[in-house]
Amino acid sequence: MKKVLVVCSSGLGSSFIIEMNAKKILKELNIEAEVNHTDLTSGKTEYADLYIGSQEIISNLIDGKRNVAGLKNLLDKKELTQILQTHLGS
């Protein structure tokens, strides 16, 4: 099963909201994936198939090995849907 990690600076507010939205969207798309949220420091040490967060935060995880997607608008469900389909869809 694919793993999605939603990252924000503190691992509390915005990442939790995005996690809940991502779970709902993945269910609607019939894509099975485990979704969790965390802070940036922990995110650097955890493995995931896809890392999602604000463009400002997620840029800290770009290392050429991680599959990273930055959101322009954290509350835009269409943008989140597109990212999930692009990175996890078949």
Rosetta blueprint (number, residue, H / E / L):
1 M L
2 K E
3 K E
4 V E
5 L E
6 V E
7 V E
8 C E
9 S L
10 S L
11 G L
12 L L
13 G H
14 S H
15 S H
16 F H
17 I H
18 I H
19 E H
20 M H
21 N H
22 A H
23 K H
24 K H
25 I H
26 L H
27 K H
28 E H
29 L L
30 N L
31 I L
32 E L
33 A E
34 E E
35 V E
36 N E
37 H E
38 T E
39 D E
40 L H
41 T H
42 S H
43 G H
44 K L
45 T L
46 E L
47 Y L
48 A L
49 D L
50 L E
51 Y E
52 I E
53 G E
54 S E
55 Q H
56 E H
57 I H
58 I H
59 S H
60 N H
61 L H
62 I L
63 D L
64 G L
65 K L
66 R L
67 N L
68 V E
69 A E
70 G E
71 L E
72 K L
73 N L
74 L L
75 L L
76 D L
77 K H
78 K H
79 E H
80 L H
81 T H
82 Q H
83 I H
84 L H
85 Q H
86 T H
87 H H
88 L H
89 G L
90 S L
